[in-house]
Amino acid sequence: MTSEPQLDSLLKQMADSHRPELPSPDLIWWRAQILKKQERKERIERPITVMRLVAIVACLAVCLGLLAANRQALQQLLANVGWLLLPVGIAALIAFAISAIALLRPPVKG
């Protein structure tokens, strides 16, 4: 191509000769069925996901409530063997985090 008008005319010819093709009706129907199944699956799994979140929040609330209710006993225990509660507390936080992650992950299909 030596000039811009020639390039423009070539591009115009290519655009005019291109005829987009619609997918076959079978393919359209198949894709619609897949989308319908995905929407149904999401609708069915939504309450499970909500209940998982509720379970995590409830567990956290119960743990915090127990800590608040036993605050004096915990303070006395910390005064005597405070060094021991640090690894136990870290292990409890790790266990809670692993449980929360396991609850929030979608189920693995076999």
N, C-alpha and C positions, 0 to 999 in steps of 0.2 A: 504494500500500500504506500503510495507516494503522497497522497493528499488526504486531508480530513474529509472532504465531501465523498470520496470513494469509500472510505471506511464507514461513514454514516449510511451510505446506500447499501453496503454489504450487510451491515447490522439490521437495517430495515428489511432487507430481503430475507434474512435468516428469521427475523421475528414474524414476518408474514407467512413463511412456510411452516412454522412450528404450529402444530395442532395438538393441544393437550388432550390426553385421553382420560376418561373417567374410569375408575376401577370397576370391575365387573360387579353385578348385583350380588353375586354370592360372596364376594370379598367384603362388600359393604355390610351385608347381613352378618357375616362372621365377626367382623369388628364390633358391630353393635351388640352382638351376644356377649362378647368378651367384656365390653364396657358395662353391660347390664350385670354380669356376674361380679365384676369388681365393685360396683356400687352396692350390690346386695351384701357382699362380704363385709364391706366397710360399715354398712348399716347394722349388720349383725354384731360386729366386733366392737362397736362404739360403747355399748353399756359395759362390756368387759373392761375396756380401757378406763372408763370412768370409775368403775369399782376398784380397779387396781390403784388408781390415784387416791381414792377414798381410804383404802386399806393402808396405804403408806402414811397418809395424814393422820389417820386414827392411831396407828402404831406410834408415830412420833408424839402425838398428844398424850397417849397413855404413858409413854416413857418420861416425858417432861412432867406429867402429873405425879408420877411415882417419885421422881427426883425432888420435886417441890414438897411432897408430903413427908419425905424422909430426910429433909434437909439437915435437921439437927443431928440425926444419927450419922449422916454422911460427914458432917463437920467433925464429929468426935472421931470417926474412923480415919479421916484425913489427918487429924492431929497425931494419931498413934502410928499408922502405917501408910502415910500419904504416898510414899514412893511406890508402893505396890499398886495403887489405883491408876497410876499413869499408864502402864502397859495394858491393864484390864480395860480402861476407858478407850484407849486407842483400838484395841481388838473389838470392842463393842461397836465403835463407830465404823470400822471397816466392815464388820458383819452386817450392820444396818445398811451401809452403802451397797454392798453386794446384793442384799435382799431387795432393795429398792430397784436396782438395775435389772435384776432377774424378773421382777414383777412388771416392769415397764417394757421389756423387750417383747416383741411379738412372738407367738409360738413358732417353733421350728417345724416345718412340714417334713414328714418322712417319706 
